[in-house]
Amino acid sequence: MEKKIAFIGCGNMGGAMIRGILDSGKCSPAQLMAADASAELLAARKEEFHILTAADNREAAEFADILFLAVKPQYYAAVIAEIRDAVKPKQIIVTIAPGKTLDWLKEQFGKTVKIIRTMPNTPAMVKAGMMGICANEWVTEEESALVRGLCSGFSETEIVPENLMDVVTAVSGSSPAYVFLFIEAMADAAVAGGMARAQAYKFAAQAVLGSAKMVLETGKHPGELKDMVCSPAGTTIQAVRVLEEKGLRSAVIEAMEKCLDISRGM
């Protein structure tokens, strides 16, 4: 790829995205620049990835054909104000902020800008992310495919209508935290049963990983897969009964609805 790529923000998510793009071979370190408010972090990323670094956000914006804004939502307005005069008509801006709509972003730039809005998640750090993507009317299908190809180095991607981007935040953007909580609880129970904690984490995490893989690879309904584990008069159906009694489904749904509400209000 001959395109030059820049990241404004290279923290956990930005760093994971940079790593995935470079490891995929879709971009060389000489074609990638990063800027960050933390000089210490920026120096660490330069040493880690051998990429170019920018003295400020505007320099990164002027360098890039594709510019990723990988900062927290509360910093978007300030960052865009800093770079908008440097953004070129053919440049592609990629955002990762929940709640920041295409209309809001257009208003902040104050001019016609090609914008692709994404919602990644932290499993991108191990190249197992899930990302929703939508674009404004000035982004071509070819340009959208180009960005999806870049992101494939660290994440699965799906095009979704913008009205579902907040749902993406709830179902994949924030959900790793729910899953980590579930794994921690299962491991705690295993420790209570006598298993060493490190081993308990491995058993619980691998069970979740394998179960997710079964959903993706078999194409079977999760309920059907659940029934396959629940033997008549067995141990599993009793555990499922307790989870139903304690309101597991309702708790998850209500948690995601809360997440959705917060995302819509950002």
QUIFENGI-V325518 format. One record per pair of residues at least 24 apart in sequence whose C-alpha atoms are under 6 Angstrom apart, sorted by sequence separation. I is the first residue (numbers start at 1). J is the second residue. If there is no record, write none. Layout:
BEGIN
i: {I,I}
j: {J,J}
END
This chain:
BEGIN
i: {62,73,114,1,58,66,84,114,130,132,134,1,6,8,9,65,66,67,68,69,129,130,131,132,133,134,4,5,6,7,8,9,67,68,127,128,129,130,132,133,6,8,127,134,124,124,121,120,6,14,6,5,4,5,7,4,5,6,7,8,9,3,5,8,9,170,170,170,166,166,16,16,21,24,21,20,20,99,98,99,99}
j: {86,97,138,26,83,91,109,139,155,157,159,27,32,34,35,91,92,93,94,95,155,156,157,158,159,160,31,32,33,34,35,36,94,95,154,155,156,157,159,160,34,36,155,162,154,155,173,173,60,70,64,64,64,65,67,65,66,67,68,69,70,65,67,70,71,256,259,260,260,263,124,125,150,153,153,153,154,263,263,264,266}
END
